[in-house]
Amino acid sequence: KDLRAGKFDDLLVYKKSLRKPLDKYTKITPVHVKAARKLKDFSGKVVYYVYTTEGVEPVEKITGSYDYEHYLKKQIKPLADAILVFFDMQFEDVLSGQKTLFSKG
């Protein structure tokens, strides 16, 4: 609930280094390169970006809303599933509110 309310937006930033100049990425375009290319005068080696409803965007130029479902699915769920298996639970149970770690059945 708090994630979707935007309480953790500052913690949702990805950080990735560029191994070569932006114009040298021709075969494939990783997401951090896509984010860097959205900045007019990017000249650094490290890109800070977030996933939004408009796709990946650099933190300096966010135009969309945060894509909280991306963070739930790609970041939180894998970690939660690794722990919840010991409680005979699934992440979807916790998200739906049907179960908590301290509830019975």
N, C-alpha and C positions, 0 to 999 in steps of 0.2 A: 504494500500500500504506500509506504513511504517513498519507495523508488519511483513509482508512477506519479507521485505528488511532486517530484523534482527535488526532494531533500538531499539526494546524493549526486546531483549533476556534476559537481566538481570532481567526483571520484570516477566518473565515467570516461575520462579522457585516455585515449590510447597514445602511446609515444613510440615512434619508430624512426630509426636512422636510415638515411639514404646512403646507398653504397656507391652511387655514381650520380652524375648530373642528371637533372630531370629529362633533358632531351635525349639521353642515352637509353631510356626505357622505351623500347620500340616493339619488342615481341609481345610482352605482356605488360599490363599496367596494374601493379599492386594497388591496394586501396590507399595506402599512405601516399603514393605518388599522385593518385587522383586528387587527394586532399591538397597536396602541395601545389598542384597545377591550378587550383582555384584561387590561389593568391597571386596577385599581379607580379610582385617583385620578390618572390621567394628565392633566397640565396643561402639558406642555412643547410645544415646537415641532418637536423632532427625535426620531424613533423609531429605536431600534436593535433589530434583529430577526434571527432565523435561521429557516431552513427545517428542520423536524423531521418525524419520522414522524407527528406529530399535526397537521401543517400549519405555518403561519407562527406564530411565537411571539416575544414580546418577550424580550430577553436577561435582563430582570429576573425572568422567570417561565417558564423552560423546563421543560416536563414530559416531552416526548418525547425520543427519541434524534435526533441530527443526521441529516438526510436527505442522506447523502454522494452518493447518485446524482444528486440535484438539482444539487449543486455541480459534479459531473463533467460532467453533460450541459449545463447552462446557463452555466457559467463557464469551466471548463477546456477543454472540447472545442472551442468556437468559436475560442479563441486557439490551441490546439494545431493544429487543422486548417489555420489560416492559415499556420503555419510548416511543418508536416509535408508540405504539398503540394510544397515545394521538394526534399524528400527522397524523393518518390514513395512516401509512406506515408500511412496513415490512423490516426486516434486509436485506433480499435478494435484495430489491430495492436499498438500500444504497450500498451494495457490488457490484452490477452490474453497478453502476454509473448512473442508470436511474433516480434516484431521490436524492435530498439532502434535508436537513431540510429547506433550504431557497429557493428551487425551487417551481415553480407552476406547478401542474399537473404532 
